Amino acid sequence: MASLFLDVRKGGAPLQTVPEALVPINALAAYQVQDAVIARLREAGRGEIVGWKVGAATPTATPVCAPLLRSTVFDSGHDLTPSFCRYHGVEAEIAFSLARDLPARETPWRADEVSDAIAAIHGAIELLDTRFVAPDSQHGLSHLADQGSHGALIVGRGVAEWQRFSPHTLPVTMLVDGEIRFEQSGGNKAGDLLRLMTWLANHAAERGYPLRAGDIVTTGSVMGTLFLDRPAQLCVSFEGLFPVELHLGAPYRA
């Protein structure tokens, strides 16, 4: 399955589907595909792992995740024209940066230790993309294997006093070309974001990619996904956080 994803990333036709025998049987199998793809991309000069995406369908569901490479993580204000994404599924997210390493060790990392390791809270925009013909067209584990449908991540400036924010109720507004396209308070289905961060700290360490100082971790959409097929100027503002801005060209399939 990894070779199929890599062929698409090199310019091959998107996948209509994959043989049933290649569909991951569980999350572990999906992560093995992720690791194989990431290894090849790193060898090809796409950069090292500088962050992660993590999320959960409910406050009690087991989280899922994918590592992110330097070549797809950008600061606010980035001009993504021309785009390297086939789709522009825009998602407003909250991210955290780390102040120190969380290496592998004999005992699991506790929530209070992970909390102490967080440097700042950030607004972020993730662009959903896919190596398949369309988003949400396959078994969920196939999309998880495909780097969790990651396209790009744009990160705003951080605020160090992150503990004073309540992400599950934080008001957020998304502007597209100056027009409000999304506005509400909270909305992340995962609930407690520190639970996600703690799970990821232990998962990443066990997987051989422990979280490091400077890494950015984005924690899932608060709004679902807004698909854009034309160039646009985006601005996502979480109350009390620095806005995150992005100029998009058209997705290259258009």
C-alpha distance (Angstrom), angle and dihedral (degrees) to the residues before:
residue distance angle dihedral
M1 . . .
A2 3.81 . .
S3 3.81 91.1 .
L4 3.81 90.3 53.1
F5 3.80 91.7 53.5
L6 3.80 91.2 46.6
D7 3.80 91.4 52.0
V8 3.81 90.2 55.2
R9 3.80 91.2 47.4
K10 3.82 88.5 53.9
G11 3.80 90.4 56.6
G12 3.78 102.7 -82.7
A13 3.78 123.8 140.9
P14 3.81 115.4 -77.0
L15 3.77 115.8 -101.2
Q16 3.79 119.0 -97.0
T17 3.79 87.9 -164.1
V18 3.80 139.3 -44.6
P19 3.80 129.6 -113.2
E20 3.78 111.1 -83.7
A21 3.79 90.0 -119.9
L22 3.82 89.5 63.0
V23 3.81 97.2 50.8
P24 3.82 107.4 109.0
I25 3.79 112.5 -106.1
N26 3.80 93.1 -148.7
A27 3.80 142.7 -5.9
L28 3.81 92.4 -83.7
A29 3.80 90.3 58.9
A30 3.81 90.1 47.8
Y31 3.80 90.3 52.3
Q32 3.80 90.3 51.2
V33 3.81 88.5 57.5
Q34 3.81 90.1 47.8
D35 3.80 90.3 51.8
A36 3.80 93.0 50.2
V37 3.81 92.0 50.6
I38 3.81 93.4 44.6
A39 3.81 91.0 50.8
R40 3.81 91.7 53.7
L41 3.80 92.9 45.2
R42 3.80 91.1 51.1
E43 3.81 89.8 50.3
A44 3.81 88.1 51.2
G45 3.81 92.0 56.5
R46 3.80 100.3 -101.2
G47 3.80 90.6 134.9
E48 3.77 137.2 -109.3
I49 3.79 128.0 -62.7
V50 3.81 107.3 -79.1
G51 3.78 100.4 165.8
W52 3.77 150.1 -14.1
K53 3.76 142.3 -120.9
V54 3.80 115.7 -137.6
G55 3.78 133.0 173.9
A56 3.77 146.2 150.4
A57 3.79 133.2 -146.0
T58 3.83 93.3 -133.4
P59 3.82 137.1 8.0
T60 3.82 89.8 -95.5
A61 3.82 101.7 35.5
T62 3.79 119.4 110.7
P63 3.81 106.9 -98.6
V64 3.80 123.5 -118.9
C65 3.78 127.3 -152.5
A66 3.79 149.9 176.0
P67 3.82 132.9 -156.4
L68 3.82 118.7 -116.6
L69 3.80 126.4 -143.1
R70 3.80 128.6 -139.8
S71 3.82 91.1 -111.2
T72 3.83 93.3 66.5
V73 3.83 101.8 39.3
F74 3.81 118.1 86.5
D75 3.79 140.6 171.2
S76 3.80 123.0 -109.9
G77 3.79 112.7 -79.1
H78 3.79 94.3 39.9
D79 3.79 117.0 154.3
L80 3.79 107.0 -137.3
T81 3.80 96.9 -170.5
P82 2.89 119.3 156.1
S83 3.77 93.7 28.1
F84 3.78 125.1 -139.2
C85 3.81 90.8 -157.2
R86 3.79 124.3 95.7
Y87 3.79 89.9 -155.5
H88 3.77 131.9 30.8
G89 3.78 104.3 -150.5
V90 3.79 100.4 169.6
E91 3.81 119.2 -151.3
A92 3.82 130.1 177.9
E93 3.79 110.5 -139.2
I94 3.79 143.7 169.4
A95 3.79 116.6 -124.5
F96 3.79 135.3 -172.9
S97 3.80 129.9 -150.0
L98 3.79 122.6 -149.5
A99 3.79 127.8 -123.7
R100 3.80 96.7 -164.5
D101 3.77 143.8 16.2
L102 3.81 122.5 -85.5
P103 3.81 100.6 -159.3
A104 3.76 128.7 -175.3
R105 3.80 114.1 -80.0
E106 3.79 140.2 162.4
T107 3.81 96.1 -98.1
P108 3.83 124.3 51.6
W109 3.77 119.5 -103.6
R110 3.80 112.3 -101.5
A111 3.79 124.8 -135.8
D112 3.81 92.8 -112.3
E113 3.81 90.9 53.2
V114 3.79 92.4 49.1
S115 3.80 89.4 47.3
D116 3.81 89.9 54.3
A117 3.81 89.8 51.4
I118 3.82 94.8 56.7
A119 3.80 113.1 104.4
A120 3.80 102.1 -174.5
I121 3.79 148.4 -17.6
H122 3.82 120.0 -117.1
G123 3.76 140.1 -173.3
A124 3.79 111.4 -124.2
I125 3.79 143.1 -177.5
E126 3.78 119.0 -146.4
L127 3.78 120.6 -164.6
L128 3.78 111.7 -146.3
D129 3.79 113.8 -143.2
T130 3.79 134.7 162.9
R131 3.77 141.3 -154.9
F132 3.81 87.8 -143.8
V133 3.80 124.6 82.3
A134 3.79 91.4 -97.5
P135 3.80 141.2 2.2
D136 3.81 117.0 -92.1
S137 3.80 90.8 11.9
Q138 3.82 96.3 121.0
H139 3.78 142.0 46.7
G140 3.79 109.8 -62.4
L141 3.80 92.4 -116.3
S142 3.80 90.3 56.4
H143 3.80 89.8 55.6
L144 3.80 89.7 46.3
A145 3.81 88.8 53.4
D146 3.82 87.5 51.6
Q147 3.82 90.4 70.2
G148 3.79 89.6 -83.0
S149 3.83 89.2 -67.5
H150 3.80 91.1 -65.1
G151 3.78 120.1 171.9
A152 3.81 107.9 160.1
L153 3.80 140.9 -29.6
I154 3.80 124.9 -142.6
V155 3.79 115.4 -166.6
G156 3.80 130.1 -159.8
R157 3.80 126.6 -145.0
G158 3.77 114.3 -71.7
V159 3.80 131.3 -114.4
A160 3.79 112.6 -145.1
E161 3.83 96.9 -154.6
W162 3.78 91.2 70.9
Q163 3.82 95.0 148.6
R164 3.81 91.6 71.1
F165 3.81 91.1 65.2
S166 3.81 126.5 85.0
P167 3.82 102.8 -152.3
H168 3.82 93.7 -170.8
T169 3.83 90.2 64.0
L170 3.81 101.9 26.4
P171 3.83 111.9 132.3
V172 3.80 114.7 -123.3
T173 3.80 134.7 -174.2
M174 3.80 128.3 -167.7
L175 3.79 120.1 -159.5
V176 3.80 122.6 -165.4
D177 3.80 111.5 -167.6
G178 3.80 88.2 -19.6
E179 3.81 94.8 -52.7
I180 3.80 121.1 115.7
R181 3.79 107.3 -116.7
F182 3.79 98.4 164.8
E183 3.79 134.0 19.6
Q184 3.80 129.9 162.9
S185 3.81 144.9 111.6
G186 3.79 119.3 -92.7
G187 3.78 118.8 -29.9
N188 3.80 106.7 164.6
K189 3.81 106.2 136.2
A190 3.80 91.7 -153.7
G191 3.79 93.4 72.9
D192 3.82 111.5 -162.2
L193 3.80 107.3 46.2
L194 3.80 92.6 -167.1
R195 3.81 87.2 62.4
L196 3.81 87.9 57.3
M197 3.79 92.2 47.6
T198 3.81 93.0 49.2
W199 3.79 92.7 47.8
L200 3.81 90.2 49.0
A201 3.81 93.5 48.7
N202 3.79 89.9 58.2
H203 3.80 96.0 38.1
A204 3.82 93.6 49.9
A205 3.80 92.3 48.1
E206 3.80 92.2 49.7
R207 3.80 90.0 47.4
G208 3.79 93.3 54.5
Y209 3.82 97.9 -107.8
P210 3.83 102.6 93.3
L211 3.79 117.9 -169.7
R212 3.80 113.1 -96.0
A213 3.77 137.3 -162.1
G214 3.79 108.5 -81.1
D215 3.79 95.4 26.8
I216 3.80 116.5 135.1
V217 3.80 120.2 -141.7
T218 3.79 119.8 -166.1
T219 3.78 116.0 -159.6
G220 3.79 108.9 -153.6
S221 3.77 138.8 -81.3
V222 3.79 122.6 -53.6
M223 3.82 91.8 -164.7
G224 3.77 112.6 35.0
T225 3.80 113.2 -115.4
L226 3.81 131.1 -48.7
F227 3.81 112.7 -159.2
L228 3.81 117.5 -149.1
D229 3.81 123.7 -168.6
R230 3.80 99.2 -178.8
P231 3.80 137.4 55.0
A232 3.79 112.3 -77.7
Q233 3.78 145.4 168.7
L234 3.81 111.0 -126.4
C235 3.78 131.7 -164.3
V236 3.80 125.1 179.3
S237 3.81 117.8 -170.4
F238 3.79 124.7 -172.8
E239 3.80 111.9 -168.7
G240 3.80 109.5 -95.7
L241 3.81 94.7 8.7
F242 3.78 129.4 98.2
P243 3.82 112.2 -94.9
V244 3.79 118.9 -108.0
E245 3.79 117.0 -139.5
L246 3.78 133.9 -169.1
H247 3.78 136.6 176.3
L248 3.79 111.1 -147.2
G249 3.74 129.7 -163.6
A250 3.78 119.7 -156.1
P251 3.81 116.2 -69.1
Y252 3.77 106.2 -98.3
R253 3.81 94.9 -119.2
A254 3.83 88.6 64.7
